[in-house]
Amino acid sequence: MIVPAAALLVAATVPPAGTVPSGGPAAGAVPAAGGWLDAATARRVARNPPLGAVPADRTNRWSDSLDAARLGHRLFFDARLSASGTVSCASCHDPAHGFRDSEPLAKGEGTGPRRSMSVLNSAHQRWLTWDGRADTLWSQAVQPFEVPHEMGSSRRAVLAVVAGDPQLSGMYRTAFGAPVPDAAAAQPDVDAAFAKLGKALAAYERRLVSGPSAYDRWWSSRASGDPSADALLSDAERRGLALFFGKANCFQCHHGALFSDGEFHNIGMPPRGGGMPTDAGRYAVVDRVRDDPFNAAGPHSDDRSGPQARISASLVNSPERWGEFRTPSLRNLPGTGPFMHAGQKETLAEVVRFYSTLEGATQLDHHRESVLKRLDLTEAEQADLVAFLGALAGSAPAEPWNSPPGRNADAPTR
C-alpha cells in the first residue's frame, strides 16, 4: 500500500475511544474493541463512520433549492447540450453503473485520457475529478460542456438550448427568478447564466447520495453496543476489515466517511498497456484551478472569501505534484469497473493484487511523495480485502433522482 509522509500522523489524530468522529451517527459512541476487533483497529475504525449529512455549500446559494435540483436533473440527462446532440452527463455517469460508465477511458464526443469518476456522493468531496481541477461541485459541472472530447459545445450554445425549450426555460426562470439570456447578451451575463446552470446541476448531484452499506450498519450497531452487530458482516468481511485497518494499511489514505483522504498521491500505477507515465495529473491543473473564474473565489461564487475560496486562492504548484491523482472513495465499487485513473485494472481483485505485489509499479525520480511498500498478502487475504470492499456498497440514491426524468412525471417534492 502507500504510506505517504503525511499519513504517518494518522495514528496521532485518531480520536480516543468514546469520542464522536465528524459525521458520526451516534452521539458519544464509536465501535468498541472486543472479540476479533482489537483496540488499535477499533481506534482506526472510529475514523471511518457512516456518511453524515451532505455538507453545506456556501458558494452556491441554490445548492439546496428543489427548483434548481429539478432543473439540474433534466440538464444532466439532456444530450442536446452536446455538440452532436448525442452526449449527456449521464453518458459517462450512468445511474445503472453507479454513476460511472463501463469504459476504461471516458467516451463522449471523443475519447478522454482518463476513466470517468462517479458523481455518487460527490457533494462530500473537497476537490472534483481525478486531478482536482474544480474546487466546487458546480464549477466542475460546467467544465464538460466546453471540453472537446466530452460534450464539445460552448456556453452560448448550451444556453441557447435551454432558452429554446419552453420547459427548461420555464424551470430556469422558476429556479433563478430571471429569464435565460438571449443570444445577443453581453459576455458577463452569459457567464453568470452558465454558472447558474452549473449550480442547478450541483443541486441535483447533491441528492445523489448512496444509502447505508453493510459496513455502515455494522459500525452503527456496534457503536450502540448491540451484541449481535458482528453478524451484519460475513467472516470474510470481518477478516478483510482487520486487514484494511491493520496489516494492509489501506486506512492510511482511505480514511473518513468516504474512505478517502481527498488528497493527491502518486502510487506508481503504470499506464494501461505499460510503459512510463505521461499524465501529469495534479501538476497540470493547480494553476488552472487557482485562476479559474468559476472557482470558489471567483466572481460567480456566492462565498468569495469563505474557506474553500481561501484554499483555492492560495494554491501553489510544485514539481512534486507531477503524476498525482486524487484518492478515490472506496464506497460503491463492486460491479463498476474498470478501476484506477485510466482504467488500468479490470477488477477489484487486480487492484488488491497490485498493492500486494507492486508488479509493474513505476516512479519518476523525485516525483515521489509516497513510499510504496509491497504487502505480500496471501491469496486468501487478498480475497478477504475484496470482500470487505464489497461491504462498503450502499443502496442507490432515492427516486426520482436515480432515474432519467420523465417529462410528464410528477415533480419531486424534496
C-alpha positions as CSV (number, residue, x, y, z in Angstrom):
1,M,0.0,0.0,0.0
2,I,1.0,3.6,0.1
3,V,2.5,5.2,3.2
4,P,2.6,9.0,2.5
5,A,4.6,11.1,4.8
6,A,1.5,13.0,5.9
7,A,-0.2,9.7,6.7
8,L,2.4,8.9,9.4
9,L,0.4,11.4,11.5
10,V,-2.8,9.4,11.2
11,A,-2.3,7.4,14.4
12,A,-1.8,10.6,16.4
13,T,-5.1,12.0,15.0
14,V,-7.3,9.0,15.7
15,P,-9.9,10.1,18.2
16,P,-9.8,8.2,21.6
17,A,-12.5,5.7,22.4
18,G,-15.7,7.4,23.4
19,T,-15.4,10.5,21.2
20,V,-17.5,11.3,18.2
21,P,-15.9,11.4,14.8
22,S,-17.2,14.2,12.5
23,G,-20.3,13.0,10.7
24,G,-20.7,10.1,13.2
25,P,-24.3,8.9,13.6
26,A,-24.3,8.1,17.3
27,A,-23.5,10.8,19.8
28,G,-20.8,9.8,22.2
29,A,-20.3,6.3,20.8
30,V,-17.9,4.6,18.4
31,P,-17.3,0.9,17.8
32,A,-15.6,-0.6,20.9
33,A,-12.8,-3.1,20.9
34,G,-13.7,-6.7,21.8
35,G,-13.5,-10.1,20.3
36,W,-11.9,-10.1,16.9
37,L,-11.7,-6.2,16.9
38,D,-8.6,-5.2,18.8
39,A,-8.1,-1.8,20.4
40,A,-5.8,-0.4,17.7
41,T,-8.2,-1.5,14.9
42,A,-11.1,-0.1,16.8
43,R,-9.5,3.3,17.1
44,R,-8.9,3.4,13.4
45,V,-12.4,2.2,12.6
46,A,-13.6,5.2,14.6
47,R,-12.3,7.5,11.9
48,N,-14.4,5.8,9.3
49,P,-18.1,6.5,10.3
50,P,-21.1,6.2,8.1
51,L,-21.7,9.1,5.7
52,G,-23.3,12.1,7.5
53,A,-25.4,14.8,6.0
54,V,-24.2,16.4,2.8
55,P,-22.1,19.4,3.9
56,A,-23.4,22.9,3.1
57,D,-22.0,24.6,0.0
58,R,-22.0,28.4,0.7
59,T,-20.5,29.0,-2.7
60,N,-23.9,28.0,-4.3
61,R,-26.9,29.8,-2.8
62,W,-29.1,27.4,-4.7
63,S,-27.4,24.2,-3.5
64,D,-30.4,23.0,-1.6
65,S,-33.1,24.5,-3.8
66,L,-35.6,21.9,-5.0
67,D,-36.4,24.1,-8.1
68,A,-32.7,24.2,-9.0
69,A,-32.4,20.4,-8.5
70,R,-35.3,19.7,-10.7
71,L,-33.7,21.8,-13.5
72,G,-30.3,20.1,-12.9
73,H,-32.0,16.7,-13.1
74,R,-33.2,17.5,-16.6
75,L,-29.9,19.0,-17.7
76,F,-28.0,16.0,-16.5
77,F,-29.8,13.7,-18.9
78,D,-30.2,16.1,-21.9
79,A,-28.0,15.1,-24.8
80,R,-29.0,18.2,-26.8
81,L,-26.5,20.2,-24.7
82,S,-23.6,18.5,-26.5
83,A,-22.1,19.4,-29.9
84,S,-23.5,16.3,-31.6
85,G,-26.7,16.1,-29.6
86,T,-25.9,12.6,-28.6
87,V,-23.9,13.0,-25.3
88,S,-25.3,13.9,-21.9
89,C,-23.7,14.0,-18.5
90,A,-25.4,10.6,-17.9
91,S,-23.5,9.1,-20.9
92,C,-20.4,8.9,-18.7
93,H,-22.2,8.9,-15.4
94,D,-24.8,6.2,-15.8
95,P,-27.1,5.6,-12.8
96,A,-27.2,1.9,-13.8
97,H,-23.4,1.7,-13.3
98,G,-23.0,3.7,-10.1
99,F,-23.0,7.0,-12.0
100,R,-19.9,5.9,-13.9
101,D,-19.6,4.1,-17.2
102,S,-18.0,0.7,-18.0
103,E,-15.2,2.1,-20.2
104,P,-11.5,2.3,-19.2
105,L,-11.4,5.8,-20.7
106,A,-14.3,8.2,-20.9
107,K,-16.1,8.4,-24.2
108,G,-18.1,11.5,-25.1
109,E,-17.6,13.5,-28.3
110,G,-14.2,11.8,-28.3
111,T,-12.2,9.6,-26.0
112,G,-10.6,11.2,-23.0
113,P,-7.4,10.4,-21.2
114,R,-8.9,9.1,-18.0
115,R,-11.7,7.0,-16.5
116,S,-15.0,8.6,-15.6
117,M,-15.3,9.2,-11.9
118,S,-18.6,8.6,-10.2
119,V,-20.7,11.6,-9.2
120,L,-22.3,9.5,-6.4
121,N,-21.6,11.1,-3.0
122,S,-19.6,13.8,-4.8
123,A,-21.1,16.6,-2.7
124,H,-18.9,15.3,0.1
125,Q,-15.7,15.9,-1.9
126,R,-13.4,18.9,-1.5
127,W,-11.8,18.6,-5.0
128,L,-13.5,17.2,-8.0
129,T,-12.2,15.0,-10.8
130,W,-9.0,12.8,-10.7
131,D,-6.7,15.9,-10.8
132,G,-8.9,18.2,-8.7
133,R,-9.3,20.8,-11.5
134,A,-12.5,22.0,-9.8
135,D,-13.0,23.2,-6.2
136,T,-16.8,23.0,-6.1
137,L,-19.5,20.7,-7.5
138,W,-21.0,23.5,-9.6
139,S,-17.7,24.6,-11.1
140,Q,-16.9,21.0,-12.1
141,A,-20.4,20.7,-13.6
142,V,-19.9,23.4,-16.3
143,Q,-16.5,22.2,-17.4
144,P,-17.5,19.2,-19.6
145,F,-19.8,21.3,-21.8
146,E,-16.7,23.0,-23.3
147,V,-14.2,20.2,-23.3
148,P,-13.8,18.9,-27.0
149,H,-13.7,15.2,-26.1
150,E,-16.5,15.4,-23.6
151,M,-19.5,17.5,-24.8
152,G,-17.7,19.7,-27.2
153,S,-20.1,22.7,-27.0
154,S,-19.9,26.3,-25.8
155,R,-21.7,28.2,-23.1
156,R,-23.7,30.2,-25.6
157,A,-24.8,27.1,-27.4
158,V,-25.8,25.4,-24.2
159,L,-27.8,28.4,-23.0
160,A,-29.5,28.6,-26.5
161,V,-30.8,25.1,-26.0
162,V,-32.2,26.0,-22.6
163,A,-33.7,29.2,-23.8
164,G,-35.3,27.4,-26.8
165,D,-37.0,24.8,-24.8
166,P,-40.2,26.1,-23.1
167,Q,-40.0,23.6,-20.2
168,L,-36.3,24.2,-19.5
169,S,-36.5,28.0,-19.8
170,G,-39.5,28.0,-17.5
171,M,-37.7,25.9,-15.0
172,Y,-34.7,28.2,-15.2
173,R,-36.9,31.2,-14.5
174,T,-38.6,29.5,-11.6
175,A,-35.3,28.5,-10.1
176,F,-33.4,31.7,-10.6
177,G,-36.1,34.4,-10.9
178,A,-34.9,35.7,-14.3
179,P,-35.1,34.6,-17.9
180,V,-32.2,32.8,-19.7
181,P,-30.1,35.5,-21.5
182,D,-30.6,35.7,-25.3
183,A,-28.0,35.1,-28.0
184,A,-27.0,38.7,-28.1
185,A,-26.4,39.0,-24.3
186,A,-23.1,40.5,-23.1
187,Q,-20.5,38.0,-22.1
188,P,-20.7,38.7,-18.3
189,D,-24.4,37.9,-18.5
190,V,-23.7,34.7,-20.4
191,D,-21.0,33.7,-17.9
192,A,-23.3,34.3,-15.0
193,A,-26.1,32.3,-16.5
194,F,-23.7,29.5,-17.4
195,A,-22.6,29.4,-13.7
196,K,-26.2,29.1,-12.7
197,L,-26.6,26.0,-14.9
198,G,-23.7,24.5,-13.0
199,K,-25.3,25.4,-9.7
200,A,-28.5,23.7,-10.9
201,L,-26.6,20.6,-11.8
202,A,-24.8,20.7,-8.5
203,A,-28.2,21.0,-6.6
204,Y,-29.2,17.8,-8.4
205,E,-25.9,16.0,-7.8
206,R,-26.1,16.8,-4.1
207,R,-29.1,14.4,-4.0
208,L,-27.1,11.5,-5.4
209,V,-26.2,10.0,-2.1
210,S,-25.9,6.3,-1.5
211,G,-27.8,4.5,1.3
212,P,-26.2,2.7,4.2
213,S,-23.8,-0.2,3.4
214,A,-23.3,-3.4,5.4
215,Y,-20.3,-1.7,7.0
216,D,-22.3,1.3,8.0
217,R,-25.0,-0.8,9.6
218,W,-22.3,-2.8,11.4
219,W,-20.5,0.4,12.6
220,S,-23.7,2.0,14.0
221,S,-24.9,-1.2,15.6
222,R,-21.6,-2.0,17.2
223,A,-21.2,1.6,18.4
224,S,-24.6,1.3,20.1
225,G,-23.4,-1.8,21.9
226,D,-25.6,-4.3,20.1
227,P,-24.2,-7.7,20.9
228,S,-25.4,-9.1,17.6
229,A,-23.7,-6.4,15.5
230,D,-20.9,-8.6,14.2
231,A,-23.5,-10.8,12.4
232,L,-24.0,-7.9,10.0
233,L,-20.7,-8.7,8.4
234,S,-19.6,-12.1,7.0
235,D,-16.5,-13.8,8.3
236,A,-14.6,-12.8,5.2
237,E,-15.7,-9.2,5.5
238,R,-14.5,-9.1,9.1
239,R,-11.2,-10.5,8.2
240,G,-10.9,-8.0,5.4
241,L,-11.8,-5.2,7.8
242,A,-9.0,-6.2,10.1
243,L,-6.5,-6.3,7.2
244,F,-7.7,-2.9,5.9
245,F,-7.1,-1.2,9.2
246,G,-4.1,-3.3,10.1
247,K,-1.5,-5.2,8.1
248,A,-2.6,-3.8,4.7
249,N,-2.5,-0.2,5.9
250,C,-5.3,0.8,3.5
251,F,-6.6,3.2,6.1
252,Q,-3.6,5.5,5.6
253,C,-5.1,7.1,2.6
254,H,-8.6,5.6,2.6
255,H,-10.0,7.1,5.9
256,G,-13.0,9.1,6.8
257,A,-16.6,8.6,5.9
258,L,-15.8,8.5,2.2
259,F,-12.9,6.1,2.7
260,S,-10.7,8.7,1.1
261,D,-8.3,11.4,2.4
262,G,-9.4,13.6,-0.5
263,E,-5.8,14.3,-1.4
264,F,-3.5,13.6,-4.3
265,H,-0.9,10.8,-4.5
266,N,1.4,9.1,-7.0
267,I,1.1,5.4,-6.3
268,G,3.3,4.3,-9.2
269,M,0.3,2.9,-11.2
270,P,1.7,2.2,-14.7
271,P,-0.3,3.3,-17.8
272,R,-2.7,1.0,-19.4
273,G,-0.6,-1.2,-21.7
274,G,2.6,-0.5,-19.8
275,G,5.5,2.0,-20.2
276,M,6.3,5.1,-18.2
277,P,3.6,7.5,-17.1
278,T,2.9,10.6,-19.3
279,D,-0.1,12.0,-17.5
280,A,1.0,14.9,-15.2
281,G,-2.2,14.7,-13.1
282,R,-2.5,17.3,-10.3
283,Y,0.6,19.2,-11.5
284,A,-1.1,20.2,-14.8
285,V,-4.1,21.9,-13.1
286,V,-3.0,23.6,-9.9
287,D,-2.6,27.0,-11.6
288,R,-5.7,26.5,-13.6
289,V,-8.0,25.9,-10.6
290,R,-6.4,28.8,-8.7
291,D,-7.1,31.2,-11.6
292,D,-10.5,29.8,-12.8
293,P,-13.2,32.5,-12.8
294,F,-15.7,29.8,-11.9
295,N,-13.8,28.8,-8.7
296,A,-14.9,29.3,-5.1
297,A,-13.1,32.7,-5.0
298,G,-14.3,33.9,-8.4
299,P,-17.0,36.4,-9.4
300,H,-19.7,33.7,-9.7
301,S,-19.2,32.2,-6.3
302,D,-21.6,33.1,-3.5
303,D,-18.9,32.9,-0.9
304,R,-15.9,34.5,-2.4
305,S,-14.0,34.9,0.9
306,G,-15.0,31.6,2.5
307,P,-12.8,28.6,3.5
308,Q,-12.7,27.0,0.1
309,A,-12.1,30.3,-1.6
310,R,-9.1,31.0,0.6
311,I,-7.7,27.5,-0.1
312,S,-8.1,27.8,-3.8
313,A,-6.7,31.3,-4.0
314,S,-3.5,30.3,-2.1
315,L,-2.7,27.1,-4.2
316,V,1.0,26.8,-5.1
317,N,2.2,24.3,-7.6
318,S,5.3,22.1,-7.3
319,P,7.0,19.5,-9.4
320,E,6.3,17.1,-6.6
321,R,2.6,17.2,-7.8
322,W,3.5,15.5,-11.1
323,G,1.7,12.3,-11.6
324,E,-0.5,12.6,-8.6
325,F,-4.2,11.7,-8.6
326,R,-7.0,12.1,-6.1
327,T,-7.6,9.2,-3.7
328,P,-10.9,7.8,-4.9
329,S,-13.7,6.9,-2.5
330,L,-13.9,3.1,-1.8
331,R,-17.7,3.3,-1.5
332,N,-19.9,1.6,-4.0
333,L,-17.2,-0.1,-6.1
334,P,-18.4,-3.7,-6.9
335,G,-19.7,-4.0,-10.4
336,T,-18.4,-0.6,-11.5
337,G,-15.0,-1.5,-13.1
338,P,-12.6,-1.0,-14.6
339,F,-10.7,0.8,-11.9
340,M,-7.9,3.4,-11.3
341,H,-7.5,6.7,-13.1
342,A,-7.1,5.3,-16.6
343,G,-9.0,2.0,-16.1
344,Q,-5.7,0.1,-15.7
345,K,-7.3,-2.7,-13.6
346,E,-10.4,-4.6,-14.7
347,T,-11.4,-5.9,-11.3
348,L,-11.0,-5.1,-7.6
349,A,-9.0,-8.3,-7.2
350,E,-6.5,-6.9,-9.7
351,V,-6.3,-3.7,-7.7
352,V,-5.6,-5.5,-4.5
353,R,-3.1,-7.7,-6.2
354,F,-1.2,-4.7,-7.5
355,Y,-0.8,-3.3,-3.9
356,S,0.2,-6.8,-2.7
357,T,2.9,-7.3,-5.3
358,L,3.7,-3.9,-6.8
359,E,4.2,-5.7,-10.1
360,G,4.9,-3.1,-12.8
361,A,4.9,-0.1,-10.4
362,T,6.7,2.9,-11.7
363,Q,8.1,6.0,-10.1
364,L,9.7,9.0,-11.8
365,D,12.9,10.2,-10.0
366,H,12.0,12.9,-7.4
367,H,8.2,12.8,-8.2
368,R,7.8,10.5,-5.1
369,E,5.7,11.8,-2.3
370,S,4.6,8.3,-1.4
371,V,6.7,5.3,-0.3
372,L,5.3,2.1,-1.8
373,K,5.7,-1.0,0.3
374,R,4.9,-4.4,-1.0
375,L,2.3,-6.1,1.2
376,D,2.9,-9.7,0.2
377,L,-0.7,-10.7,1.0
378,T,-1.7,-14.3,0.6
379,E,-4.4,-15.2,-2.0
380,A,-6.8,-15.7,0.9
381,E,-6.0,-12.3,2.4
382,Q,-6.5,-10.6,-0.9
383,A,-9.9,-12.2,-1.3
384,D,-10.9,-11.1,2.2
385,L,-9.9,-7.5,1.3
386,V,-12.1,-7.6,-1.8
387,A,-14.9,-9.0,0.4
388,F,-14.6,-6.0,2.7
389,L,-14.7,-3.6,-0.2
390,G,-18.0,-5.2,-1.1
391,A,-19.3,-4.4,2.3
392,L,-18.8,-0.6,1.6
393,A,-21.5,-0.7,-1.1
394,G,-24.8,1.1,-0.2
395,S,-28.1,1.3,-1.9
396,A,-28.8,3.6,-4.8
397,P,-30.0,7.2,-4.4
398,A,-33.7,7.8,-3.8
399,E,-36.1,8.1,-6.7
400,P,-36.8,10.1,-8.7
401,W,-33.2,11.3,-8.7
402,N,-31.7,7.9,-9.6
403,S,-33.5,7.7,-13.0
404,P,-33.9,9.9,-16.1
405,P,-36.7,12.5,-15.6
406,G,-40.0,11.8,-17.3
407,R,-41.2,15.0,-18.9
408,N,-44.8,14.3,-17.7
409,A,-43.9,12.6,-14.4
410,D,-44.9,14.0,-11.1
411,A,-42.3,16.5,-9.9
412,P,-40.1,15.5,-6.9
413,T,-41.1,17.2,-3.7
414,R,-37.7,17.1,-1.9
